[in-house]
Amino acid sequence: MTEVISVRFRGGSKTYYFDPHGLTIEAGQYVIVETARGVECGEVVRAAHELPNTGFTREVKPVLRLADGMDIRRMRQN
């Protein structure tokens, strides 16, 4: 089993899984993560939960940090 959080990015309906990396993260918070398009800010739509290891086709990337007010303002402006 792998512990993950579900994150949604602005304008999208699909959620992506990230490793909370030991952080306590709740639904509704914003996090900074590394994606294929670079570092992005996304909203946590589901707090930490367990998934079977067989459900992943790629490595689950870790959450870099919780987003601060500046990160959230920048995301909304873009």
C-alpha positions in Angstrom: 0.0 0.0 0.0 1.1 3.5 -0.8 0.0 6.6 1.1 -1.1 9.4 -1.4 -3.1 12.6 -1.5 -5.3 13.6 -4.4 -4.5 17.0 -6.0 -6.5 19.0 -8.6 -5.0 21.8 -10.6 -6.7 25.0 -11.6 -9.2 24.5 -14.5 -9.0 20.7 -14.4 -11.4 18.1 -13.3 -8.9 15.2 -13.1 -7.1 14.5 -9.9 -3.4 13.4 -9.6 -1.7 11.4 -6.8 1.3 12.7 -4.8 3.2 11.4 -1.9 2.5 13.6 1.2 6.1 12.9 2.2 5.4 12.9 5.9 3.4 16.2 5.9 -0.1 16.4 7.5 -2.2 17.7 4.6 -6.0 18.1 4.7 -8.5 18.5 1.9 -8.9 22.1 0.9 -5.3 23.1 1.4 -3.0 24.0 -1.4 0.4 22.3 -2.1 3.4 22.8 -4.3 4.3 19.8 -6.4 6.7 18.9 -9.2 4.8 17.9 -12.4 5.8 17.1 -16.0 5.2 20.8 -16.7 7.3 22.0 -13.8 6.5 23.2 -10.3 2.8 23.8 -9.8 0.3 24.8 -7.1 -2.8 22.6 -6.7 -5.7 22.1 -4.3 -5.8 18.9 -2.2 -9.2 17.3 -2.9 -8.6 14.2 -0.7 -6.4 14.0 2.3 -3.9 11.1 2.8 -5.3 7.7 2.0 -3.8 4.3 1.0 -3.8 2.8 -2.5 -2.5 -0.6 -3.6 1.0 -0.4 -5.2 -0.3 -2.0 -8.4 -2.4 1.1 -9.3 0.5 3.2 -10.5 2.1 3.3 -13.9 4.7 5.9 -12.8 6.5 6.9 -9.7 4.4 8.9 -7.3 6.2 12.2 -6.8 6.4 13.9 -3.4 4.7 17.1 -2.3 7.5 19.7 -2.1 5.7 21.9 0.5 2.4 23.5 1.5 1.6 26.6 -0.5 1.7 30.0 1.1 -0.4 33.0 0.4 1.9 34.3 -2.3 1.8 30.9 -4.1 -2.0 30.9 -4.1 -2.2 34.5 -5.3 0.2 33.7 -8.2 -1.8 30.6 -9.2 -5.1 32.6 -9.3 -3.5 35.4 -11.3 -2.2 33.0 -13.9 
